[in-house]
Amino acid sequence: MKTLRLRPGKERSLLRRHPWIFESAIAKGGGDSGETVRVESHEGQFLAWAAYSPSSRIRARVWSFDEAQRIDAPFFIAACARSIIARARFDVQSDGVRLVHGESDGLPGLIVDRYGDTLVAQFTSAGTERWKDVIADALLRETGLTKLYERSDASVRTLEGLEPATGWLRGGPMGAGGDSEGPPLELAIHEHQWRLTLNIAEGHKTGFYLDQRDSRKRFADYAQRLGFKHVLNCFCYTGGFSVAALAGMRAAGASAEGHVTSIDSSGPALERARAHVALNGFDPHRASFIDADVNASLRQFLKEGQRFDAIVLDPPKFAPTAAHAERAARAYKDINRLALQLLTPGGVLFTFSCSGGISADLFHKIVASAGADAGVDGFILERLGGAPDHPMTLEFPEGEYLKGLVVMRKS
């Protein structure tokens, strides 16, 4: 068994059971890509078993802090089972569910989402890549399903020295004389009272943003309770928040006069958003879709004197790491400043950051600074985060990548 020996004092995070070991913490030792290594303090004390990555700045990711634990096939079978069993105790109002959430479930670099009868997995670390076949079989055994599609095309794989990989891992085309087309890539799920669709080969992440499930429901609740008439959904992607707004309006009896404007720079995403409006039985005249840059559109709305009862800002990841935080902060501040100016008095802003490099505290400060520049004050009604099947644990606060604020503009 190969060993990593840490520099003096660098064992502290591992003693707190944090699962990452950075290159700068290692005094000596190494291994092959994905190989399990023994991690020791500078004094030779056992600390953890971890998967080694020769390329990443995170040189090793911990599998276990138990010296007696064997990192073998039964280990991964048990870890997948624990993760899946835990989801049965979470309040998930959908048949689209995150079954494995990386470090939070003790499986660093593994993301697994279930869409009905199909699993979609991302293997983004050297360790999960090495154990891919064992993990794939374990996931199917524990769920009783037969179809598993791989979406290991996230950019983080390049940091691990891994090439992108996509396609059916299990249950795909059978070859000559078999099912040459394979299972469908277009899927549909239920979320709360709505029906939504996705393409597991082309959609963002594993095909859909499951993490915003409960925030979409909260937005529908606000639309119903406060009677929104004019809603703006920015970076709308496939229109989840747009559907939520229309659902809330309909529940409030305002569907005949309410209107939702959705903006995104992806034509295909907007077409799916438009289809979602029809799929859920909403009047298509109550929704409009704009293929444009969000910042430019917000500025144009200000020039035109438009105002909205509610605005959603759910932008892409501006700061993947803390090193990008300063530049990202300027981008977040700009769109939030414009949105706060566009809100009617008493209007509601749902604003989010999915950037790991932006902490919840920093995001609050950014939005506050945006309000100051806009000359707008507001009440913070709620703080939002990822849905419960995207958990943050006590030992891994980095799991809180999605941060949201619900702000009501003061009169």
Disulfide bonds with the S-S distance in Angstrom:
none
